[in-house]
Every structure is written in C-alpha cells, then in structure tokens.
Amino acid sequence: MRAFRCLTLAAALALAACGRSADQRYDYPAWGFSVVFPAPPRLIEAAATPQHVASFEAKVDSDERLIKQVIVVDTAPDETLESITQDHAAHYAAAMSGAAAAATVVATPEGVVGREVRFSSGGDPVFISRYFLVGRRLYELDASAVDGFDDPRLASFLNSLRITGSAPAAANAA
C-alpha cells in the first residue's frame, strides 16, 4: 500500500510538472543575443531592403495573456539610445491612448546600459519596454504587465537578455 501511495504521488507530481511551462534559454547568435522564453517563440526575420532595415522578432503569446517579445533592428547612424527611447515611448503611448513613464536606466548582466519605459492606460499597467543600443543594433524587449509592473515574471523575462560575443561592438550612451 505504501509503495502504491508513493507511485501515485510520483505520477501526480509528474503530471503537474507537465502542465507547467518551463522557461528555456533561446540563443540567436546571428543577432547577437539570447533570452529566456516560457515556450518556443514565433520568429520573424526580414532582410534589409532599400526601404527597410534588417529586423528580427522572437515573440511568445502565452495562455496567461502575457506577451513577451524581443525585436532587433539595425538603426541609422544618427540615432541614440535617448532618441530611440523618446520616439518609441511617444509612439506607443499615442497608439494606445495611454501614458509612458519617464525612462529609467537599466543594464544587462554584461553591463550593456539601456532604458526602461513603463506604459499604462487609464491608470492600469499595460507593458514594459526595454531598449539597448549596441553599435547600431537596437534590442527592444517588451512584456505585458497584466498582473502589474511588479509581476516577477516580467522581471525574469526582462532580466534574461544576454548580449553575446557575436553582437556588434558596444557603443552605448550611459
């Protein structure tokens, strides 16, 4: 009987573990980064054309209403971290008829300095964006804040970005 209970408990734990999505690190060496997603992301890659810059997007829409994405684009030579952050914050806030908080300074574990902007609408948290400029390559991380800005899943995703050795040389503004 005791063996049966142990076996039943082990089976229940195994089933519970299968129901949870396990975060996994995904590496994108051609784009110079890795990040942790709760499920395999959908990937969209576009080559540069005379009208558009090269871009890459990795995105997960989870069943928990959380959207997590990384967008990577090559920027114009005159763009700075501050100009990009201001432009994006104004554009996103206007598009959602919401508000963008003042940008704060953040950094990756490797010391790449970036900016974070929190967006809200009607006083409710909507999402957080982080921007990192490495050479002329912009890394933008976006994460939904459906359970508030202090949701540990937000911090876990946003803090998981790693700029890898294959990224262009850093030329960051502090």
Secondary structure, DSSP 8 states (H G I E B T S, - for coil): -HHHHHHHHHHHHHHHHHHS---EEEEEGGGTEEEEESS--EEEEE---SSS--EEEEEEE-TTS-EEEEEEEE--TT--HHHHHHHHHHHHHHHTT-EE---EEEE-TT--EEEEEEEEETTEEEEEEEEEEETTEEEEEEEE-TT-TT-HHHHHHHTT-EE-TTS-------
